[in-house]
Amino acid sequence: MEFISPIVTNLIIFVLAIYVGYHVVWTVTPALHTPLMAVTNAISAIVIVGAMLAAALTETPLGKVMGVLAVALAAVNVFGGFLVTRRMLEMFKKKERKAAPKAQGSSAP
């Protein structure tokens, strides 16, 4: 005999995953952000492959629409991840120094 509905169990797991994910993401130090983004991009690329397989193997129109939506959202995630990673890496580049101004009073003939 089941005392708790599977829907309630899944909802509890979902809420706990949100809570844990929030605290994990907000405690990451800035130095670890770029390597973690690279790993996240790799995971999202795997999600794209899985979504394409799921979309190709479904027989219902709703399944195909959901598969295409999953591929689109994962692609946006990968693209955004690469933009954020590039922006973070640009923060660590050395800035070019401006050229020293020429001394006045020395005129060339």
URBELRA-V955967 format. One line per field, one symbol per residue. ss: DSSP state (@ for helix, = for strand, . for the rest). Layout:
ss=???
This chain:
ss=.....@@@@@@@@@@@@@@@@@@@@@...@@@@@@@@@@@@@@@@@@@@@@@@@@@@...@@@@@@@@@@@@@@@@@@@@@@@@@@@@@@@..................
